[in-house]
């Protein structure tokens, strides 16, 4: 019994250390609101290239997540509900799977979690570095003009994202390019 408790304690210490490490900035300041979002183009799980520039005119939520991240897994159902509620409007949600293994591994986890929005692959985390994310999950709300309007650190709930999304969608007046 004592060995079991020592094992549990060790796992708890390691988990706390990982969370502390992921929560620390990577030595650079974070991307601020009100500035243009870093440009990127990444393949989706089918191999098609998707660029943020190609979505100009739409409000875009860019969600950085990792398959191994518990908080990421926790927020995905809310993101899926948000995407379903706004599909067909001037909104797009991109899930960027960073540092998460092979395409097959990402597809398996996304399927298991019920992801219904485009998942882009950033195996080396380079786009995350451009956004200067200190840890996962992190969600950037980008307006139709391409500027970052809101940053959600950690898991975001549907209602919180809805509240920030509504005024940005109103700014588009329903006029956006077809996807």
Backbone as CSV, one residue per row, in Angstrom:
resi,resn,N_x,N_y,N_z,CA_x,CA_y,CA_z,C_x,C_y,C_z
1,UNK,0.832,-1.203,0.000,0.000,0.000,0.000,0.868,1.254,0.000
2,UNK,1.980,1.201,0.750,2.850,2.369,0.816,3.453,2.682,-0.546
3,UNK,3.865,1.657,-1.291,4.422,1.861,-2.633,3.403,2.510,-3.558
4,UNK,2.171,2.086,-3.441,1.112,2.648,-4.266,0.955,4.139,-3.983
5,UNK,0.938,4.517,-2.695,0.816,5.925,-2.322,2.015,6.735,-2.796
6,UNK,3.205,6.161,-2.715,4.391,6.854,-3.216,4.287,7.064,-4.725
7,UNK,3.776,6.077,-5.426,3.597,6.197,-6.873,2.606,7.289,-7.221
8,UNK,1.495,7.337,-6.493,0.484,8.374,-6.722,1.070,9.750,-6.438
9,UNK,1.840,9.873,-5.358,2.459,11.151,-5.017,3.437,11.586,-6.102
10,UNK,4.214,10.646,-6.624,5.171,10.970,-7.689,4.446,11.450,-8.943
11,UNK,3.375,10.772,-9.308,2.593,11.184,-10.473,2.032,12.592,-10.261
12,UNK,1.553,12.891,-9.074,1.002,14.214,-8.781,2.072,15.293,-8.894
13,UNK,3.266,15.015,-8.409,4.361,15.984,-8.476,4.760,16.224,-9.933
14,UNK,4.871,15.161,-10.710,5.225,15.300,-12.124,4.145,16.086,-12.861
15,UNK,2.878,15.785,-12.607,1.780,16.495,-13.265,1.812,17.978,-12.912
16,UNK,2.066,18.302,-11.667,2.145,19.704,-11.248,3.315,20.405,-11.931
17,UNK,4.440,19.725,-12.046,5.608,20.315,-12.705,5.328,20.585,-14.172
18,UNK,4.655,19.652,-14.850,4.315,19.832,-16.258,3.375,21.026,-16.412
19,UNK,2.349,21.124,-15.585,1.415,22.244,-15.667,2.130,23.568,-15.409
20,UNK,3.055,23.589,-14.452,3.816,24.804,-14.164,4.659,25.179,-15.374
21,UNK,5.336,24.204,-15.965,6.159,24.453,-17.154,5.322,24.981,-18.307
22,UNK,4.169,24.384,-18.557,3.325,24.803,-19.677,2.712,26.173,-19.450
23,UNK,2.594,26.583,-18.209,1.989,27.874,-17.904,2.960,29.039,-17.947
24,UNK,4.255,28.765,-18.122,5.242,29.829,-18.145,5.470,30.328,-19.565
25,UNK,5.595,31.615,-19.735,5.898,32.145,-21.059,7.228,31.603,-21.564
26,UNK,7.384,31.531,-22.877,8.588,30.990,-23.493,9.671,32.054,-23.671
27,UNK,9.705,33.040,-22.825,10.757,34.036,-22.894,10.414,35.231,-23.785
28,UNK,9.333,35.216,-24.490,8.912,36.336,-25.328,7.543,36.783,-24.858
29,UNK,7.254,38.039,-25.102,5.932,38.514,-24.717,4.873,37.850,-25.596
30,UNK,3.689,37.731,-25.085,2.584,37.119,-25.824,2.062,38.064,-26.888
31,UNK,1.437,37.503,-27.928,0.815,38.329,-28.962,-0.362,39.052,-28.306
32,UNK,-0.429,40.350,-28.534,-1.436,41.185,-27.885,-2.703,41.291,-28.717
33,UNK,-3.761,41.771,-28.084,-4.989,42.051,-28.815,-4.812,43.357,-29.583
34,UNK,-5.594,43.497,-30.659,-5.547,44.714,-31.457,-4.457,44.727,-32.514
35,UNK,-3.683,43.663,-32.615,-2.633,43.580,-33.628,-3.011,42.507,-34.648
36,UNK,-2.474,42.605,-35.857,-2.766,41.561,-36.844,-2.295,40.185,-36.353
37,UNK,-3.113,39.186,-36.596,-2.745,37.818,-36.232,-1.604,37.361,-37.135
38,UNK,-0.664,36.601,-36.598,0.405,36.066,-37.448,-0.178,35.241,-38.598
39,UNK,0.362,35.442,-39.786,-0.092,34.693,-40.955,0.398,33.251,-40.841
40,UNK,-0.435,32.319,-41.290,-0.009,30.930,-41.330,-0.805,30.161,-42.362
41,UNK,-0.229,29.061,-42.794,-0.909,28.099,-43.663,-0.446,26.727,-43.193
42,UNK,-1.416,25.871,-42.886,-1.125,24.524,-42.387,-2.014,23.515,-43.090
43,UNK,-1.566,22.264,-43.158,-2.428,21.233,-43.736,-3.496,20.805,-42.741
44,UNK,-4.689,20.506,-43.261,-5.705,19.906,-42.402,-5.465,18.397,-42.382
45,UNK,-6.340,17.669,-41.740,-6.130,16.222,-41.596,-6.287,15.461,-42.899
46,UNK,-6.814,16.143,-43.936,-6.938,15.524,-45.265,-5.805,15.953,-46.192
47,UNK,-4.913,16.807,-45.697,-3.785,17.255,-46.496,-4.013,18.547,-47.257
48,UNK,-5.206,19.129,-47.148,-5.495,20.404,-47.811,-4.889,21.555,-47.002
49,UNK,-4.282,22.510,-47.691,-3.706,23.666,-47.000,-4.802,24.668,-46.641
50,UNK,-4.750,25.157,-45.427,-5.699,26.156,-44.933,-4.868,27.324,-44.416
51,UNK,-5.210,28.522,-44.877,-4.481,29.707,-44.410,-5.435,30.646,-43.691
52,UNK,-4.902,31.371,-42.749,-5.708,32.376,-42.059,-6.092,33.476,-43.042
53,UNK,-5.186,33.840,-43.933,-5.461,34.867,-44.941,-6.650,34.470,-45.819
54,UNK,-6.778,33.181,-46.124,-7.869,32.702,-46.951,-9.230,32.826,-46.281
55,UNK,-9.245,33.105,-44.990,-10.492,33.255,-44.247,-10.808,34.721,-43.942
56,UNK,-10.041,35.630,-44.523,-10.270,37.066,-44.316,-11.710,37.397,-44.665
57,UNK,-12.337,38.232,-43.856,-13.747,38.572,-44.043,-14.647,37.769,-43.121
58,UNK,-14.073,36.772,-42.469,-14.811,35.941,-41.509,-14.176,36.121,-40.125
59,UNK,-14.954,35.928,-39.092,-14.421,35.894,-37.731,-13.886,34.479,-37.523
60,UNK,-12.663,34.382,-37.019,-12.019,33.076,-36.872,-11.552,32.876,-35.435
61,UNK,-11.932,31.757,-34.862,-11.378,31.342,-33.573,-10.259,30.354,-33.888
62,UNK,-9.054,30.677,-33.442,-7.891,29.814,-33.646,-7.568,29.187,-32.302
63,UNK,-7.822,27.891,-32.208,-7.657,27.174,-30.946,-6.434,26.265,-31.032
64,UNK,-5.434,26.553,-30.204,-4.245,25.709,-30.118,-4.493,24.653,-29.048
65,UNK,-4.309,23.395,-29.428,-4.549,22.295,-28.499,-3.531,21.194,-28.761
66,UNK,-3.490,20.246,-27.865,-2.610,19.090,-28.011,-3.376,17.848,-27.573
67,UNK,-3.100,16.742,-28.232,-3.821,15.504,-27.937,-3.608,15.031,-26.508
68,UNK,-2.484,15.369,-25.918,-2.116,14.897,-24.583,-2.543,15.863,-23.474
69,UNK,-3.204,16.948,-23.825,-3.552,18.014,-22.884,-4.947,17.801,-22.291
70,UNK,-5.056,17.545,-20.971,-6.371,17.319,-20.355,-7.319,18.521,-20.483
71,UNK,-6.831,19.724,-20.296,-7.696,20.905,-20.399,-8.205,21.077,-21.831
72,UNK,-7.389,20.710,-22.807,-7.813,20.783,-24.209,-8.973,19.833,-24.456
73,UNK,-8.828,18.628,-23.957,-9.882,17.627,-24.120,-11.170,18.085,-23.444
74,UNK,-11.027,18.789,-22.341,-12.188,19.281,-21.587,-12.976,20.332,-22.365
75,UNK,-12.285,21.204,-23.097,-12.980,22.296,-23.784,-13.553,21.900,-25.140
76,UNK,-13.103,20.811,-25.726,-13.523,20.447,-27.085,-15.037,20.292,-27.233
77,UNK,-15.766,19.689,-26.306,-17.233,19.629,-26.491,-17.879,21.012,-26.608
78,UNK,-17.408,21.992,-25.833,-17.952,23.348,-25.942,-17.604,23.964,-27.291
79,UNK,-16.381,23.737,-27.757,-15.993,24.265,-29.063,-16.828,23.628,-30.176
80,UNK,-17.074,22.341,-30.062,-17.884,21.640,-31.070,-19.314,22.184,-31.092
81,UNK,-19.890,22.459,-29.929,-21.243,23.026,-29.876,-21.265,24.438,-30.480
82,UNK,-20.246,25.227,-30.174,-20.153,26.577,-30.724,-20.062,26.514,-32.246
83,UNK,-19.230,25.635,-32.762,-19.065,25.515,-34.210,-20.382,25.097,-34.866
84,UNK,-21.066,24.130,-34.275,-22.350,23.676,-34.825,-23.379,24.807,-34.830
85,UNK,-23.376,25.622,-33.787,-24.345,26.712,-33.676,-24.094,27.816,-34.697
86,UNK,-22.852,28.001,-35.113,-22.516,29.123,-36.000,-22.065,28.693,-37.383
87,UNK,-22.155,27.417,-37.671,-21.760,26.937,-38.987,-22.646,27.588,-40.049
88,UNK,-22.045,28.059,-41.097,-22.807,28.729,-42.147,-22.889,30.234,-41.958
89,UNK,-22.440,30.735,-40.814,-22.408,32.186,-40.617,-21.015,32.673,-41.016
90,UNK,-20.692,33.873,-40.675,-19.380,34.444,-41.008,-18.348,34.054,-39.949
91,UNK,-18.356,32.802,-39.557,-17.487,32.311,-38.486,-16.779,31.040,-38.923
92,UNK,-15.534,30.916,-38.499,-14.783,29.677,-38.705,-14.009,29.374,-37.432
93,UNK,-13.887,28.113,-37.139,-13.111,27.648,-35.988,-12.042,26.717,-36.523
94,UNK,-10.809,27.002,-36.173,-9.688,26.158,-36.572,-9.031,25.595,-35.322
95,UNK,-8.972,24.295,-35.228,-8.255,23.645,-34.141,-6.863,23.301,-34.627
96,UNK,-5.854,23.917,-34.049,-4.479,23.633,-34.464,-3.886,22.642,-33.473
97,UNK,-3.704,21.410,-33.945,-3.119,20.354,-33.117,-1.606,20.529,-33.145
98,UNK,-1.059,20.990,-32.040,0.370,21.263,-31.945,1.065,20.173,-31.153
99,UNK,2.234,19.811,-31.609,3.088,18.877,-30.869,2.299,17.651,-30.405
100,UNK,1.512,17.095,-31.332,0.561,16.045,-30.955,0.759,14.713,-31.659
101,UNK,1.874,14.517,-32.315,2.121,13.231,-32.950,1.755,13.219,-34.420
102,UNK,1.535,12.018,-34.926,1.261,11.836,-36.350,-0.157,12.274,-36.707
103,UNK,-0.385,12.415,-38.001,-1.722,12.753,-38.491,-2.727,11.725,-38.001
104,UNK,-2.366,10.457,-38.074,-3.273,9.385,-37.656,-3.624,9.497,-36.171
105,UNK,-2.642,9.850,-35.346,-2.904,10.010,-33.908,-3.844,11.179,-33.655
106,UNK,-3.608,12.281,-34.343,-4.474,13.463,-34.181,-5.887,13.143,-34.634
107,UNK,-6.027,12.496,-35.788,-7.347,12.139,-36.311,-8.078,11.234,-35.323
108,UNK,-7.388,10.256,-34.759,-8.023,9.328,-33.809,-8.528,10.058,-32.573
109,UNK,-7.714,10.937,-32.011,-8.126,11.672,-30.805,-9.259,12.637,-31.136
110,UNK,-9.143,13.357,-32.248,-10.195,14.314,-32.636,-11.523,13.589,-32.841
111,UNK,-11.473,12.440,-33.468,-12.697,11.662,-33.700,-13.299,11.196,-32.382
112,UNK,-12.461,10.705,-31.512,-12.924,10.215,-30.201,-13.574,11.338,-29.389
113,UNK,-13.044,12.552,-29.521,-13.544,13.685,-28.746,-14.716,14.408,-29.409
114,UNK,-15.066,14.017,-30.635,-16.214,14.620,-31.311,-15.927,15.942,-31.988
115,UNK,-14.692,16.158,-32.410,-14.347,17.399,-33.095,-15.083,17.437,-34.436
116,UNK,-15.835,18.517,-34.669,-16.621,18.674,-35.899,-16.157,19.870,-36.732
117,UNK,-15.042,20.444,-36.375,-14.484,21.600,-37.061,-13.116,21.235,-37.642
118,UNK,-12.598,22.052,-38.562,-11.316,21.722,-39.184,-10.178,21.642,-38.167
119,UNK,-9.379,20.605,-38.293,-8.189,20.430,-37.460,-6.985,20.555,-38.382
120,UNK,-6.087,21.457,-37.998,-4.860,21.678,-38.752,-3.695,21.068,-37.982
121,UNK,-2.683,20.633,-38.722,-1.554,19.924,-38.118,-0.327,20.831,-38.040
122,UNK,0.157,21.016,-36.823,1.363,21.806,-36.570,2.274,20.977,-35.665
123,UNK,2.801,19.892,-36.238,3.550,18.899,-35.457,4.701,19.509,-34.669
124,UNK,5.394,20.457,-35.228,6.546,21.053,-34.556,6.168,22.259,-33.692
125,UNK,4.924,22.698,-33.746,4.486,23.833,-32.938,4.983,25.180,-33.437
126,UNK,5.354,25.271,-34.720,5.913,26.525,-35.249,4.890,27.662,-35.280
127,UNK,3.646,27.350,-35.640,2.629,28.403,-35.656,2.331,28.844,-34.224
128,UNK,2.303,27.903,-33.307,2.147,28.261,-31.895,3.257,29.196,-31.428
129,UNK,4.476,28.959,-31.916,5.582,29.855,-31.581,5.349,31.248,-32.155
130,UNK,4.782,31.326,-33.369,4.485,32.627,-33.971,3.456,33.397,-33.142
131,UNK,2.510,32.665,-32.553,1.496,33.281,-31.695,2.019,33.449,-30.269
132,UNK,3.213,32.917,-30.027,3.884,33.016,-28.722,3.050,32.428,-27.592
133,UNK,2.447,31.285,-27.853,1.621,30.685,-26.807,2.513,30.085,-25.722
134,UNK,2.158,30.304,-24.465,2.941,29.743,-23.368,2.494,28.334,-22.984
135,UNK,1.345,27.897,-23.446,0.839,26.571,-23.088,-0.492,26.312,-23.755
136,UNK,-0.997,25.126,-23.559,-2.251,24.694,-24.178,-3.330,24.538,-23.106
137,UNK,-4.587,24.717,-23.461,-5.093,25.290,-24.699,-5.008,26.806,-24.678
138,UNK,-5.071,27.390,-25.841,-5.065,28.832,-26.002,-5.912,29.128,-27.227
139,UNK,-6.840,30.080,-27.123,-7.733,30.414,-28.225,-7.650,31.901,-28.522
140,UNK,-7.462,32.210,-29.801,-7.395,33.586,-30.283,-8.629,33.845,-31.133
141,UNK,-9.334,34.914,-30.841,-10.487,35.314,-31.628,-10.024,36.430,-32.558
142,UNK,-10.069,36.138,-33.861,-9.556,37.044,-34.890,-10.745,37.641,-35.635
143,UNK,-10.766,38.966,-35.750,-11.892,39.615,-36.427,-11.799,39.472,-37.943
144,UNK,-12.826,39.938,-38.629,-12.908,39.777,-40.084,-11.776,40.477,-40.823
145,UNK,-11.163,41.463,-40.181,-10.042,42.175,-40.789,-8.692,41.532,-40.511
146,UNK,-8.689,40.482,-39.698,-7.443,39.768,-39.420,-6.722,40.166,-38.149
147,UNK,-7.355,40.984,-37.301,-6.718,41.403,-36.050,-7.201,40.548,-34.879
148,UNK,-6.309,40.305,-33.952,-6.657,39.557,-32.737,-7.477,40.476,-31.847
149,UNK,-8.665,40.020,-31.492,-9.547,40.841,-30.660,-9.675,40.317,-29.243
150,UNK,-9.402,39.034,-29.062,-9.544,38.450,-27.716,-8.669,37.216,-27.629
151,UNK,-8.074,37.010,-26.462,-7.258,35.831,-26.209,-7.828,35.130,-24.984
152,UNK,-8.077,33.843,-25.133,-8.571,33.025,-24.018,-7.440,32.108,-23.579
153,UNK,-6.994,32.282,-22.362,-5.922,31.461,-21.828,-6.530,30.302,-21.059
154,UNK,-6.127,29.100,-21.397,-6.692,27.920,-20.765,-7.992,27.529,-21.444
155,UNK,-8.666,26.566,-20.853,-9.922,26.066,-21.431,-10.967,27.183,-21.451
156,UNK,-11.649,27.300,-22.581,-12.682,28.319,-22.732,-14.037,27.616,-22.787
157,UNK,-15.026,28.225,-22.182,-16.373,27.659,-22.200,-17.174,28.301,-23.330
158,UNK,-18.159,27.576,-23.806,-18.972,28.025,-24.935,-19.579,29.398,-24.666
159,UNK,-20.162,29.601,-23.504,-20.833,30.872,-23.205,-19.848,32.040,-23.231
160,UNK,-18.663,31.830,-22.734,-17.643,32.883,-22.724,-17.226,33.246,-24.153
161,UNK,-17.030,32.242,-24.971,-16.653,32.476,-26.362,-17.807,33.102,-27.144
162,UNK,-19.033,32.658,-26.875,-20.228,33.241,-27.518,-20.311,34.733,-27.232
163,UNK,-20.065,35.112,-25.981,-20.141,36.521,-25.598,-19.147,37.388,-26.345
164,UNK,-17.960,36.867,-26.587,-16.941,37.626,-27.320,-17.178,37.571,-28.820
165,UNK,-17.781,36.512,-29.293,-18.011,36.311,-30.720,-19.153,37.175,-31.252
166,UNK,-20.220,37.319,-30.482,-21.422,38.022,-30.951,-21.136,39.420,-31.513
167,UNK,-20.415,40.292,-30.797,-20.187,41.630,-31.369,-19.315,41.594,-32.631
168,UNK,-18.416,40.654,-32.720,-17.568,40.562,-33.915,-18.380,40.105,-35.119
169,UNK,-19.298,39.167,-34.891,-20.171,38.732,-35.982,-21.093,39.868,-36.410
170,UNK,-21.540,40.679,-35.454,-22.401,41.821,-35.780,-21.657,42.823,-36.662
171,UNK,-20.352,42.951,-36.462,-19.549,43.864,-37.278,-19.507,43.426,-38.746
172,UNK,-19.667,42.146,-39.009,-19.614,41.647,-40.395,-20.915,41.906,-41.129
173,UNK,-21.983,42.195,-40.424,-23.322,42.407,-40.993,-23.745,41.263,-41.914
174,UNK,-23.250,40.065,-41.626,-23.608,38.908,-42.419,-22.975,38.886,-43.799
175,UNK,-22.098,39.842,-44.066,-21.413,39.920,-45.363,-20.027,39.328,-45.236
176,UNK,-19.858,38.139,-45.774,-18.545,37.502,-45.710,-18.358,36.614,-46.930
177,UNK,-17.111,36.341,-47.264,-16.864,35.462,-48.415,-17.351,34.045,-48.137
178,UNK,-17.703,33.349,-49.179,-18.122,31.960,-49.027,-16.929,31.119,-48.655
179,UNK,-17.203,30.094,-47.857,-16.088,29.222,-47.452,-15.936,28.063,-48.399
